[in-house]
Amino acid sequence: MTSTKDKPATAAIKDLLSHHPDGLREIVRAVMQEMLQAEKGERTGHRQLHEV
């Protein structure tokens, strides 16, 4: 069941993909970049805790 608050996001995604054919590629790239940066931060923080 889709809530009404999800509809604007869905519309925005459809609009992005219709105007920019490579939009999905850019979305995936941005998400992957964020994930890698978050993982790097977790590793760095983890190492710093154990080095002290």
CHARMM-style PDB file with segment names, atoms N, HN, CA, C and O in Angstrom:
ATOM      1  N   MET     1       0.840  -1.176   0.000  1.00  0.00      PROA
ATOM      2  CA  MET     1       0.000   0.000   0.000  1.00  0.00      PROA
ATOM      3  C   MET     1       0.882   1.234   0.000  1.00  0.00      PROA
ATOM      4  O   MET     1       1.744   1.378   0.867  1.00  0.00      PROA
ATOM      5  N   THR     2       0.682   2.115  -0.946  1.00  0.00      PROA
ATOM      6  HN  THR     2      -0.018   1.999  -1.650  1.00  0.00      PROA
ATOM      7  CA  THR     2       1.484   3.324  -1.086  1.00  0.00      PROA
ATOM      8  C   THR     2       0.822   4.473  -0.347  1.00  0.00      PROA
ATOM      9  O   THR     2      -0.366   4.735  -0.539  1.00  0.00      PROA
ATOM     10  N   SER     3       1.576   5.156   0.490  1.00  0.00      PROA
ATOM     11  HN  SER     3       2.541   4.943   0.646  1.00  0.00      PROA
ATOM     12  CA  SER     3       1.010   6.291   1.201  1.00  0.00      PROA
ATOM     13  C   SER     3       1.048   7.524   0.313  1.00  0.00      PROA
ATOM     14  O   SER     3       1.791   7.569  -0.667  1.00  0.00      PROA
ATOM     15  N   THR     4       0.247   8.521   0.657  1.00  0.00      PROA
ATOM     16  HN  THR     4      -0.356   8.484   1.453  1.00  0.00      PROA
ATOM     17  CA  THR     4       0.181   9.737  -0.153  1.00  0.00      PROA
ATOM     18  C   THR     4       1.463  10.537  -0.071  1.00  0.00      PROA
ATOM     19  O   THR     4       1.781  11.286  -0.994  1.00  0.00      PROA
ATOM     20  N   LYS     5       2.215  10.394   1.029  1.00  0.00      PROA
ATOM     21  HN  LYS     5       1.956   9.785   1.780  1.00  0.00      PROA
ATOM     22  CA  LYS     5       3.465  11.152   1.140  1.00  0.00      PROA
ATOM     23  C   LYS     5       4.536  10.639   0.180  1.00  0.00      PROA
ATOM     24  O   LYS     5       5.493  11.362  -0.099  1.00  0.00      PROA
ATOM     25  N   ASP     6       4.406   9.413  -0.335  1.00  0.00      PROA
ATOM     26  HN  ASP     6       3.629   8.826  -0.109  1.00  0.00      PROA
ATOM     27  CA  ASP     6       5.363   8.859  -1.282  1.00  0.00      PROA
ATOM     28  C   ASP     6       5.125   9.359  -2.703  1.00  0.00      PROA
ATOM     29  O   ASP     6       6.043   9.319  -3.523  1.00  0.00      PROA
ATOM     30  N   LYS     7       3.947   9.818  -3.008  1.00  0.00      PROA
ATOM     31  HN  LYS     7       3.202   9.850  -2.342  1.00  0.00      PROA
ATOM     32  CA  LYS     7       3.615  10.224  -4.373  1.00  0.00      PROA
ATOM     33  C   LYS     7       4.463  11.377  -4.886  1.00  0.00      PROA
ATOM     34  O   LYS     7       4.890  11.320  -6.039  1.00  0.00      PROA
ATOM     35  N   PRO     8       4.736  12.428  -4.102  1.00  0.00      PROA
ATOM     36  CA  PRO     8       5.600  13.498  -4.626  1.00  0.00      PROA
ATOM     37  C   PRO     8       6.994  12.999  -4.986  1.00  0.00      PROA
ATOM     38  O   PRO     8       7.566  13.434  -5.985  1.00  0.00      PROA
ATOM     39  N   ALA     9       7.548  12.094  -4.186  1.00  0.00      PROA
ATOM     40  HN  ALA     9       7.084  11.740  -3.374  1.00  0.00      PROA
ATOM     41  CA  ALA     9       8.874  11.554  -4.481  1.00  0.00      PROA
ATOM     42  C   ALA     9       8.834  10.739  -5.768  1.00  0.00      PROA
ATOM     43  O   ALA     9       9.739  10.835  -6.597  1.00  0.00      PROA
ATOM     44  N   THR    10       7.789   9.944  -5.934  1.00  0.00      PROA
ATOM     45  HN  THR    10       7.054   9.866  -5.261  1.00  0.00      PROA
ATOM     46  CA  THR    10       7.636   9.144  -7.147  1.00  0.00      PROA
ATOM     47  C   THR    10       7.515  10.042  -8.362  1.00  0.00      PROA
ATOM     48  O   THR    10       8.122   9.778  -9.400  1.00  0.00      PROA
ATOM     49  N   ALA    11       6.734  11.099  -8.237  1.00  0.00      PROA
ATOM     50  HN  ALA    11       6.241  11.313  -7.394  1.00  0.00      PROA
ATOM     51  CA  ALA    11       6.567  12.039  -9.344  1.00  0.00      PROA
ATOM     52  C   ALA    11       7.889  12.725  -9.681  1.00  0.00      PROA
ATOM     53  O   ALA    11       8.206  12.932 -10.853  1.00  0.00      PROA
ATOM     54  N   ALA    12       8.651  13.074  -8.658  1.00  0.00      PROA
ATOM     55  HN  ALA    12       8.393  12.906  -7.707  1.00  0.00      PROA
ATOM     56  CA  ALA    12       9.939  13.723  -8.887  1.00  0.00      PROA
ATOM     57  C   ALA    12      10.903  12.785  -9.598  1.00  0.00      PROA
ATOM     58  O   ALA    12      11.646  13.209 -10.483  1.00  0.00      PROA
ATOM     59  N   ILE    13      10.894  11.516  -9.217  1.00  0.00      PROA
ATOM     60  HN  ILE    13      10.291  11.171  -8.499  1.00  0.00      PROA
ATOM     61  CA  ILE    13      11.767  10.532  -9.873  1.00  0.00      PROA
ATOM     62  C   ILE    13      11.361  10.341 -11.321  1.00  0.00      PROA
ATOM     63  O   ILE    13      12.217  10.308 -12.205  1.00  0.00      PROA
ATOM     64  N   LYS    14      10.064  10.216 -11.577  1.00  0.00      PROA
ATOM     65  HN  LYS    14       9.368  10.243 -10.859  1.00  0.00      PROA
ATOM     66  CA  LYS    14       9.587  10.062 -12.955  1.00  0.00      PROA
ATOM     67  C   LYS    14       9.946  11.274 -13.792  1.00  0.00      PROA
ATOM     68  O   LYS    14      10.331  11.137 -14.953  1.00  0.00      PROA
ATOM     69  N   ASP    15       9.823  12.467 -13.208  1.00  0.00      PROA
ATOM     70  HN  ASP    15       9.511  12.578 -12.264  1.00  0.00      PROA
ATOM     71  CA  ASP    15      10.163  13.697 -13.922  1.00  0.00      PROA
ATOM     72  C   ASP    15      11.652  13.730 -14.245  1.00  0.00      PROA
ATOM     73  O   ASP    15      12.039  14.081 -15.360  1.00  0.00      PROA
ATOM     74  N   LEU    16      12.480  13.371 -13.284  1.00  0.00      PROA
ATOM     75  HN  LEU    16      12.166  13.087 -12.378  1.00  0.00      PROA
ATOM     76  CA  LEU    16      13.930  13.347 -13.499  1.00  0.00      PROA
ATOM     77  C   LEU    16      14.296  12.381 -14.616  1.00  0.00      PROA
ATOM     78  O   LEU    16      15.071  12.719 -15.511  1.00  0.00      PROA
ATOM     79  N   LEU    17      13.734  11.172 -14.558  1.00  0.00      PROA
ATOM     80  HN  LEU    17      13.105  10.897 -13.831  1.00  0.00      PROA
ATOM     81  CA  LEU    17      14.066  10.162 -15.554  1.00  0.00      PROA
ATOM     82  C   LEU    17      13.536  10.519 -16.932  1.00  0.00      PROA
ATOM     83  O   LEU    17      14.155  10.166 -17.936  1.00  0.00      PROA
ATOM     84  N   SER    18      12.406  11.210 -17.005  1.00  0.00      PROA
ATOM     85  HN  SER    18      11.903  11.497 -16.190  1.00  0.00      PROA
ATOM     86  CA  SER    18      11.862  11.565 -18.317  1.00  0.00      PROA
ATOM     87  C   SER    18      12.654  12.698 -18.965  1.00  0.00      PROA
ATOM     88  O   SER    18      12.763  12.750 -20.190  1.00  0.00      PROA
ATOM     89  N   HSD    19      13.204  13.599 -18.164  1.00  0.00      PROA
ATOM     90  HN  HSD    19      13.115  13.557 -17.169  1.00  0.00      PROA
ATOM     91  CA  HSD    19      13.969  14.723 -18.710  1.00  0.00      PROA
ATOM     92  C   HSD    19      15.461  14.415 -18.854  1.00  0.00      PROA
ATOM     93  O   HSD    19      16.161  15.053 -19.641  1.00  0.00      PROA
ATOM     94  N   HSD    20      15.928  13.456 -18.106  1.00  0.00      PROA
ATOM     95  HN  HSD    20      15.360  12.938 -17.467  1.00  0.00      PROA
ATOM     96  CA  HSD    20      17.350  13.103 -18.128  1.00  0.00      PROA
ATOM     97  C   HSD    20      17.474  11.584 -18.246  1.00  0.00      PROA
ATOM     98  O   HSD    20      17.369  10.876 -17.244  1.00  0.00      PROA
ATOM     99  N   PRO    21      17.694  11.083 -19.451  1.00  0.00      PROA
ATOM    100  CA  PRO    21      17.760   9.628 -19.653  1.00  0.00      PROA
ATOM    101  C   PRO    21      18.794   8.935 -18.772  1.00  0.00      PROA
ATOM    102  O   PRO    21      18.613   7.769 -18.420  1.00  0.00      PROA
ATOM    103  N   ASP    22      19.859   9.615 -18.414  1.00  0.00      PROA
ATOM    104  HN  ASP    22      20.007  10.562 -18.700  1.00  0.00      PROA
ATOM    105  CA  ASP    22      20.887   9.025 -17.554  1.00  0.00      PROA
ATOM    106  C   ASP    22      20.630   9.324 -16.086  1.00  0.00      PROA
ATOM    107  O   ASP    22      21.516   9.157 -15.249  1.00  0.00      PROA
ATOM    108  N   GLY    23      19.427   9.763 -15.777  1.00  0.00      PROA
ATOM    109  HN  GLY    23      18.707   9.899 -16.457  1.00  0.00      PROA
ATOM    110  CA  GLY    23      19.090  10.133 -14.404  1.00  0.00      PROA
ATOM    111  C   GLY    23      19.266   8.996 -13.424  1.00  0.00      PROA
ATOM    112  O   GLY    23      19.783   9.199 -12.325  1.00  0.00      PROA
ATOM    113  N   LEU    24      18.843   7.800 -13.804  1.00  0.00      PROA
ATOM    114  HN  LEU    24      18.423   7.635 -14.697  1.00  0.00      PROA
ATOM    115  CA  LEU    24      18.981   6.650 -12.912  1.00  0.00      PROA
ATOM    116  C   LEU    24      20.451   6.372 -12.626  1.00  0.00      PROA
ATOM    117  O   LEU    24      20.821   6.053 -11.496  1.00  0.00      PROA
ATOM    118  N   ARG    25      21.275   6.492 -13.638  1.00  0.00      PROA
ATOM    119  HN  ARG    25      20.975   6.751 -14.556  1.00  0.00      PROA
ATOM    120  CA  ARG    25      22.717   6.286 -13.458  1.00  0.00      PROA
ATOM    121  C   ARG    25      23.275   7.288 -12.446  1.00  0.00      PROA
ATOM    122  O   ARG    25      24.092   6.931 -11.597  1.00  0.00      PROA
ATOM    123  N   GLU    26      22.834   8.536 -12.542  1.00  0.00      PROA
ATOM    124  HN  GLU    26      22.171   8.826 -13.232  1.00  0.00      PROA
ATOM    125  CA  GLU    26      23.305   9.568 -11.625  1.00  0.00      PROA
ATOM    126  C   GLU    26      22.811   9.314 -10.200  1.00  0.00      PROA
ATOM    127  O   GLU    26      23.541   9.542  -9.235  1.00  0.00      PROA
ATOM    128  N   ILE    27      21.580   8.845 -10.074  1.00  0.00      PROA
ATOM    129  HN  ILE    27      20.987   8.659 -10.857  1.00  0.00      PROA
ATOM    130  CA  ILE    27      21.037   8.531  -8.756  1.00  0.00      PROA
ATOM    131  C   ILE    27      21.843   7.403  -8.120  1.00  0.00      PROA
ATOM    132  O   ILE    27      22.234   7.494  -6.956  1.00  0.00      PROA
ATOM    133  N   VAL    28      22.086   6.355  -8.873  1.00  0.00      PROA
ATOM    134  HN  VAL    28      21.768   6.281  -9.818  1.00  0.00      PROA
ATOM    135  CA  VAL    28      22.855   5.214  -8.354  1.00  0.00      PROA
ATOM    136  C   VAL    28      24.265   5.648  -7.997  1.00  0.00      PROA
ATOM    137  O   VAL    28      24.790   5.244  -6.959  1.00  0.00      PROA
ATOM    138  N   ARG    29      24.885   6.462  -8.836  1.00  0.00      PROA
ATOM    139  HN  ARG    29      24.459   6.790  -9.679  1.00  0.00      PROA
ATOM    140  CA  ARG    29      26.242   6.948  -8.564  1.00  0.00      PROA
ATOM    141  C   ARG    29      26.275   7.747  -7.268  1.00  0.00      PROA
ATOM    142  O   ARG    29      27.171   7.558  -6.445  1.00  0.00      PROA
ATOM    143  N   ALA    30      25.309   8.633  -7.081  1.00  0.00      PROA
ATOM    144  HN  ALA    30      24.582   8.787  -7.750  1.00  0.00      PROA
ATOM    145  CA  ALA    30      25.273   9.465  -5.881  1.00  0.00      PROA
ATOM    146  C   ALA    30      25.059   8.616  -4.628  1.00  0.00      PROA
ATOM    147  O   ALA    30      25.703   8.846  -3.604  1.00  0.00      PROA
ATOM    148  N   VAL    31      24.160   7.642  -4.708  1.00  0.00      PROA
ATOM    149  HN  VAL    31      23.638   7.455  -5.540  1.00  0.00      PROA
ATOM    150  CA  VAL    31      23.894   6.771  -3.565  1.00  0.00      PROA
ATOM    151  C   VAL    31      25.136   5.948  -3.224  1.00  0.00      PROA
ATOM    152  O   VAL    31      25.493   5.819  -2.053  1.00  0.00      PROA
ATOM    153  N   MET    32      25.787   5.399  -4.233  1.00  0.00      PROA
ATOM    154  HN  MET    32      25.497   5.504  -5.184  1.00  0.00      PROA
ATOM    155  CA  MET    32      26.991   4.595  -3.993  1.00  0.00      PROA
ATOM    156  C   MET    32      28.097   5.452  -3.377  1.00  0.00      PROA
ATOM    157  O   MET    32      28.810   4.999  -2.481  1.00  0.00      PROA
ATOM    158  N   GLN    33      28.238   6.677  -3.852  1.00  0.00      PROA
ATOM    159  HN  GLN    33      27.659   7.045  -4.580  1.00  0.00      PROA
ATOM    160  CA  GLN    33      29.256   7.578  -3.313  1.00  0.00      PROA
ATOM    161  C   GLN    33      28.992   7.853  -1.834  1.00  0.00      PROA
ATOM    162  O   GLN    33      29.911   7.830  -1.016  1.00  0.00      PROA
ATOM    163  N   GLU    34      27.726   8.114  -1.499  1.00  0.00      PROA
ATOM    164  HN  GLU    34      26.979   8.132  -2.164  1.00  0.00      PROA
ATOM    165  CA  GLU    34      27.373   8.355  -0.101  1.00  0.00      PROA
ATOM    166  C   GLU    34      27.662   7.130   0.759  1.00  0.00      PROA
ATOM    167  O   GLU    34      28.166   7.251   1.876  1.00  0.00      PROA
ATOM    168  N   MET    35      27.342   5.955   0.234  1.00  0.00      PROA
ATOM    169  HN  MET    35      26.933   5.857  -0.673  1.00  0.00      PROA
ATOM    170  CA  MET    35      27.582   4.726   0.989  1.00  0.00      PROA
ATOM    171  C   MET    35      29.073   4.516   1.220  1.00  0.00      PROA
ATOM    172  O   MET    35      29.484   4.152   2.322  1.00  0.00      PROA
ATOM    173  N   LEU    36      29.879   4.739   0.197  1.00  0.00      PROA
ATOM    174  HN  LEU    36      29.545   5.034  -0.698  1.00  0.00      PROA
ATOM    175  CA  LEU    36      31.326   4.550   0.338  1.00  0.00      PROA
ATOM    176  C   LEU    36      31.922   5.539   1.328  1.00  0.00      PROA
ATOM    177  O   LEU    36      32.800   5.186   2.116  1.00  0.00      PROA
ATOM    178  N   GLN    37      31.442   6.784   1.286  1.00  0.00      PROA
ATOM    179  HN  GLN    37      30.729   7.070   0.646  1.00  0.00      PROA
ATOM    180  CA  GLN    37      31.952   7.781   2.220  1.00  0.00      PROA
ATOM    181  C   GLN    37      31.552   7.435   3.646  1.00  0.00      PROA
ATOM    182  O   GLN    37      32.347   7.603   4.570  1.00  0.00      PROA
ATOM    183  N   ALA    38      30.324   6.951   3.835  1.00  0.00      PROA
ATOM    184  HN  ALA    38      29.677   6.815   3.084  1.00  0.00      PROA
ATOM    185  CA  ALA    38      29.869   6.569   5.169  1.00  0.00      PROA
ATOM    186  C   ALA    38      30.686   5.383   5.683  1.00  0.00      PROA
ATOM    187  O   ALA    38      31.072   5.346   6.851  1.00  0.00      PROA
ATOM    188  N   GLU    39      30.943   4.424   4.807  1.00  0.00      PROA
ATOM    189  HN  GLU    39      30.630   4.455   3.858  1.00  0.00      PROA
ATOM    190  CA  GLU    39      31.728   3.253   5.204  1.00  0.00      PROA
ATOM    191  C   GLU    39      33.149   3.659   5.560  1.00  0.00      PROA
ATOM    192  O   GLU    39      33.716   3.160   6.532  1.00  0.00      PROA
ATOM    193  N   LYS    40      33.717   4.550   4.788  1.00  0.00      PROA
ATOM    194  HN  LYS    40      33.257   4.956   3.999  1.00  0.00      PROA
ATOM    195  CA  LYS    40      35.072   5.024   5.068  1.00  0.00      PROA
ATOM    196  C   LYS    40      35.122   5.729   6.416  1.00  0.00      PROA
ATOM    197  O   LYS    40      36.070   5.549   7.180  1.00  0.00      PROA
ATOM    198  N   GLY    41      34.110   6.523   6.706  1.00  0.00      PROA
ATOM    199  HN  GLY    41      33.339   6.669   6.085  1.00  0.00      PROA
ATOM    200  CA  GLY    41      34.048   7.214   7.997  1.00  0.00      PROA
ATOM    201  C   GLY    41      33.924   6.242   9.150  1.00  0.00      PROA
ATOM    202  O   GLY    41      34.529   6.448  10.202  1.00  0.00      PROA
ATOM    203  N   GLU    42      33.145   5.181   8.965  1.00  0.00      PROA
ATOM    204  HN  GLU    42      32.653   5.014   8.110  1.00  0.00      PROA
ATOM    205  CA  GLU    42      32.998   4.178  10.010  1.00  0.00      PROA
ATOM    206  C   GLU    42      34.316   3.463  10.259  1.00  0.00      PROA
ATOM    207  O   GLU    42      34.686   3.218  11.408  1.00  0.00      PROA
ATOM    208  N   ARG    43      35.014   3.132   9.205  1.00  0.00      PROA
ATOM    209  HN  ARG    43      34.713   3.331   8.272  1.00  0.00      PROA
ATOM    210  CA  ARG    43      36.296   2.439   9.360  1.00  0.00      PROA
ATOM    211  C   ARG    43      37.307   3.332  10.046  1.00  0.00      PROA
ATOM    212  O   ARG    43      38.030   2.886  10.937  1.00  0.00      PROA
ATOM    213  N   THR    44      37.364   4.604   9.635  1.00  0.00      PROA
ATOM    214  HN  THR    44      36.776   4.966   8.911  1.00  0.00      PROA
ATOM    215  CA  THR    44      38.319   5.538  10.228  1.00  0.00      PROA
ATOM    216  C   THR    44      38.021   5.718  11.710  1.00  0.00      PROA
ATOM    217  O   THR    44      38.933   5.688  12.536  1.00  0.00      PROA
ATOM    218  N   GLY    45      36.741   5.906  12.050  1.00  0.00      PROA
ATOM    219  HN  GLY    45      36.000   5.930  11.379  1.00  0.00      PROA
ATOM    220  CA  GLY    45      36.358   6.057  13.450  1.00  0.00      PROA
ATOM    221  C   GLY    45      36.663   4.811  14.249  1.00  0.00      PROA
ATOM    222  O   GLY    45      37.099   4.906  15.396  1.00  0.00      PROA
ATOM    223  N   HSD    46      36.445   3.652  13.673  1.00  0.00      PROA
ATOM    224  HN  HSD    46      36.091   3.575  12.741  1.00  0.00      PROA
ATOM    225  CA  HSD    46      36.705   2.383  14.344  1.00  0.00      PROA
ATOM    226  C   HSD    46      38.199   2.238  14.627  1.00  0.00      PROA
ATOM    227  O   HSD    46      38.589   1.818  15.716  1.00  0.00      PROA
ATOM    228  N   ARG    47      39.010   2.575  13.673  1.00  0.00      PROA
ATOM    229  HN  ARG    47      38.693   2.916  12.788  1.00  0.00      PROA
ATOM    230  CA  ARG    47      40.458   2.455  13.845  1.00  0.00      PROA
ATOM    231  C   ARG    47      40.949   3.423  14.910  1.00  0.00      PROA
ATOM    232  O   ARG    47      41.803   3.070  15.724  1.00  0.00      PROA
ATOM    233  N   GLN    48      40.420   4.636  14.912  1.00  0.00      PROA
ATOM    234  HN  GLN    48      39.727   4.923  14.251  1.00  0.00      PROA
ATOM    235  CA  GLN    48      40.856   5.631  15.885  1.00  0.00      PROA
ATOM    236  C   GLN    48      40.511   5.197  17.304  1.00  0.00      PROA
ATOM    237  O   GLN    48      41.285   5.444  18.229  1.00  0.00      PROA
ATOM    238  N   LEU    49      39.360   4.551  17.490  1.00  0.00      PROA
ATOM    239  HN  LEU    49      38.731   4.350  16.738  1.00  0.00      PROA
ATOM    240  CA  LEU    49      38.983   4.087  18.810  1.00  0.00      PROA
ATOM    241  C   LEU    49      39.961   3.030  19.335  1.00  0.00      PROA
ATOM    242  O   LEU    49      40.289   3.017  20.521  1.00  0.00      PROA
ATOM    243  N   HSD    50      40.416   2.156  18.455  1.00  0.00      PROA
ATOM    244  HN  HSD    50      40.149   2.167  17.492  1.00  0.00      PROA
ATOM    245  CA  HSD    50      41.302   1.081  18.881  1.00  0.00      PROA
ATOM    246  C   HSD    50      42.759   1.520  18.984  1.00  0.00      PROA
ATOM    247  O   HSD    50      43.546   0.859  19.661  1.00  0.00      PROA
ATOM    248  N   GLU    51      43.132   2.603  18.338  1.00  0.00      PROA
ATOM    249  HN  GLU    51      42.492   3.139  17.788  1.00  0.00      PROA
ATOM    250  CA  GLU    51      44.515   3.054  18.383  1.00  0.00      PROA
ATOM    251  C   GLU    51      44.807   3.818  19.662  1.00  0.00      PROA
ATOM    252  O   GLU    51      45.967   3.922  20.060  1.00  0.00      PROA
ATOM    253  N   VAL    52      43.788   4.354  20.313  1.00  0.00      PROA
ATOM    254  HN  VAL    52      42.845   4.270  19.990  1.00  0.00      PROA
ATOM    255  CA  VAL    52      43.994   5.190  21.497  1.00  0.00      PROA
ATOM    256  C   VAL    52      44.417   4.406  22.679  1.00  0.00      PROA
ATOM    257  OT1 VAL    52      44.630   4.971  23.751  1.00  0.00      PROA
TER     258      VAL     52
END
